[in-house]
Amino acid sequence: MRVLLASLAMGLVLLIVRFMLDHILVTTSDQRLGFGGTLLALIKLSIELSVGLLIYIRFTRMLGIEDFWRQGPVKRVLERLRLSWL
């Protein structure tokens, strides 16, 4: 149930972020993106992935789901990037 709640929170935040990014970085105005449009689409994707991961990690910590953020790879990445405060 707690994992579902963290996933729903992440989905809601990503929906809001995607809506805002679609208005700021417009990539759907032309059939062909070209280099600039492709670069904007990659920037949008990177922002959405980063925000989604940060929100999910934060909510799993708030809800006390220790299995996710105490695993080896996730813990090493958070420590390496000095994001253990998440």
C-alpha positions as CSV (number, residue, x, y, z in Angstrom):
1,M,0.0,0.0,0.0
2,R,2.8,2.4,0.8
3,V,4.6,1.7,-2.5
4,L,1.3,2.4,-4.3
5,L,1.0,5.7,-2.4
6,A,4.6,6.7,-3.3
7,S,3.9,5.7,-7.0
8,L,0.7,7.8,-7.1
9,A,2.5,10.8,-5.6
10,M,5.3,10.5,-8.2
11,G,2.7,10.1,-11.0
12,L,0.8,13.2,-9.9
13,V,3.9,15.3,-9.6
14,L,5.1,14.1,-13.0
15,L,1.8,14.9,-14.6
16,I,2.1,18.5,-13.3
17,V,5.7,18.8,-14.4
18,R,4.9,17.4,-17.8
19,F,2.1,19.9,-18.3
20,M,4.3,22.8,-17.3
21,L,7.2,21.6,-19.5
22,D,4.9,21.2,-22.5
23,H,4.0,24.9,-22.3
24,I,7.6,26.0,-21.7
25,L,9.5,23.7,-24.1
26,V,7.2,23.2,-27.1
27,T,8.3,20.2,-29.2
28,T,5.0,19.1,-30.8
29,S,4.3,22.0,-33.1
30,D,5.8,20.3,-36.2
31,Q,5.8,16.8,-37.6
32,R,9.6,16.8,-37.9
33,L,11.5,17.7,-34.8
34,G,14.9,18.5,-36.4
35,F,18.0,18.8,-34.2
36,G,16.6,21.6,-32.0
37,G,13.3,19.8,-31.3
38,T,15.1,16.6,-30.6
39,L,17.4,18.3,-28.1
40,L,14.4,19.9,-26.4
41,A,12.7,16.6,-26.2
42,L,15.8,15.0,-24.6
43,I,16.0,17.9,-22.1
44,K,12.3,17.4,-21.2
45,L,12.8,13.7,-20.8
46,S,15.9,14.2,-18.6
47,I,14.0,16.7,-16.4
48,E,11.0,14.3,-16.0
49,L,13.2,11.3,-15.2
50,S,15.1,13.3,-12.6
51,V,12.0,14.7,-10.9
52,G,10.3,11.4,-10.9
53,L,13.2,9.6,-9.3
54,L,13.7,12.3,-6.7
55,I,10.0,12.4,-5.8
56,Y,9.8,8.6,-5.6
57,I,12.9,8.4,-3.4
58,R,11.7,11.2,-1.1
59,F,8.2,9.6,-0.7
60,T,9.6,6.2,0.0
61,R,11.7,7.6,2.8
62,M,8.8,9.6,4.2
63,L,6.6,6.5,4.2
64,G,9.3,4.4,5.8
65,I,9.9,2.0,2.9
66,E,13.5,1.2,3.7
67,D,13.9,-1.7,1.2
68,F,14.2,0.7,-1.7
69,W,16.7,3.3,-0.6
70,R,18.9,1.0,1.5
71,Q,19.7,-1.3,-1.3
72,G,23.3,-1.3,-2.5
73,P,23.1,0.4,-5.9
74,V,20.6,3.1,-4.9
75,K,22.5,3.8,-1.6
76,R,25.8,4.1,-3.5
77,V,24.4,6.5,-6.1
78,L,22.8,8.7,-3.4
79,E,26.0,8.8,-1.4
80,R,28.2,9.4,-4.5
81,L,26.0,12.3,-5.6
82,R,25.8,13.5,-2.0
83,L,22.0,13.2,-2.0
84,S,21.7,11.2,1.2
85,W,19.6,14.0,2.6
86,L,16.7,12.9,0.3
